[in-house]
Amino acid sequence: MNHLVNLTKKELKELLTPAALIPIVVIALIFVLIGSAVGGEVSNATGAQKIGFVNNDVPTPGETDFSLTVYEGIINFYNTTYGLSLDDKNAGDYIITLDAGTAEQITQEMIDKGIGAAIGIDPGFSDKINTRDPNVPGTISTYYVFQNKGLVSSATGDISTLTTFTFISHEISVNLAGNDTDAQFILTPVVMSGNPYTNINGTIYNDGVTPSLISSSLQSQNTLVPIIIMIVIMMIGSMVISSMGNEKENKTLETLLTIPVSRTTIVFSKLLGSAIVGLIYGIIYMIGMSVYISNISGSIAGANLSDYGLGMGIEDYAIMGIMIFLAIFCGLGLCMIMGAFAKNYRAAQTMLMPITVLAIVPMFVTLFSSWSALPTFLKGVMFAIPFSHPMMAMNNLMFGNMTLIFAGIVYMLIFALVTILITVRIYKSDILLTGIGKGSGKSLLERRRALLMSGFAYIRKQK
């Protein structure tokens, strides 16, 4: 029994080292922060949102003005759904009155005031209801502005508007009850006036498309790329760092460095080979997961993004490929720097943790939010992480954010060059073999002599 306890203690001491525990704790803290951020995004999306109110109705003098009843119905919706205490005096905090006009004018005012959805009372609304004719109900129009604020926020506008319409219809039905009104008319005094007007990238569409349909179609594409990049970065990073740990443990790295080949060539060969493998892995995963997601989401109604100016052309996919390749190169540069300080294979595994964190964080952020919806601090963090740029690229390409695209490409190029230069510097120094601050001048001289002899032996063997 004592032997079991002693051996278990030995294993625990070897496994529970600060180098192994610190990355785990950091990842746990990051997940807590991500959970708080995502929870805040969901809370904001499902909370009370501002809604626009457009009144095009001019009732006949002396007749009931049912536009006031519509306003009361919207107030009732907020009070019942969100537990607010709105009245005619403070309702303006959530119900924003917009000027009457064309769909283009109304949606532009919505954009200026940061409103995603609006309800418009059509001309003759009150007069139609005052006729009490079941064949002539009052009509209400709906207006939407697609706001690219993430998977949750983008889809809530039209859902809340439909719920508001139910409250409006109920409020008018209560008003009409008991006035010798036809029962059928009381049940449906108000109807939607045709298809909604939806503003997408400055163009008005009136074919039935809504923000939730666009968001549903974007979801599969915006989910695919971040997950693929995260998987590829983690797999390739693990391969590179583990390989360097094995080379150090088996002393093959020392032999490699004695070959009469430029250290820069060695670094570039390792990076280029791993980058090509990473790109191949990415393509394979992309094909597999695209089929998987398309089969799962095939039964979900969505919109053809190309019909609304959100499709991607050949040049867009070329840009995506370049950004993914650069992201892999940046990741490999970081992995080679981290792997240079790994003493053996076991130590190499812990070196992967920081790279994993840098891949996971932007993946979660891009899944639940968008660049435009992030606070300034998080924008800076996301921009500084090279892996986040290809994760955001597809969304930015669809919505024409080319400045962010090209800024990301330039940043990743600089980042990759810097990591390559650092890696070459490490390979040209003795740190790769002796570590930092270890070894004396005598031991270093002996090591160099041993390396030289092993190099000559390798050359003779090759001949």
Secondary structure, 3 states (H helix, E strand, C coil): CHHHHHHHHHHHHHHCCHHHHHHHHHHHHHHHHHHHHHHHHHHHHHCCCCEEEEECCCCCCCCCCHHHHHHHHHHHHHHHHHCCCCCCCCHHHCEEEECCCCHHHHHHHHHHCCCCEEEEECCCHHHHHHCCCCCCCEEEEEEEECCCCCCCHHHCHHHHHHHHHHHHHHHHHHHHCCCCCCHHHHHCCEEECCCCEEEECCEEECCCCCHHHHHHHHHHHHHHHHHHHHHHHHHHHHHHHHHHHHHHHCCHHHHHHHCCCCHHHHHHHHHHHHHHHHHHHHHHHHHHHHHHHHHHHCCCCCCCHHHHCCCCCHHHHHHHHHHHHHHHHHHHHHHHHHHCCCCCHHHHHHHHHHHHHHHHHHHHHHHHCCHHHCCHHHHHHHHHCCCHHHHHHHHHHHCCCHHHHHHHHHHHHHHHHHHHHHHHHHHHCCHHHHCCCCCCHHHHHHHHHHHHHHHHHHHHHHC
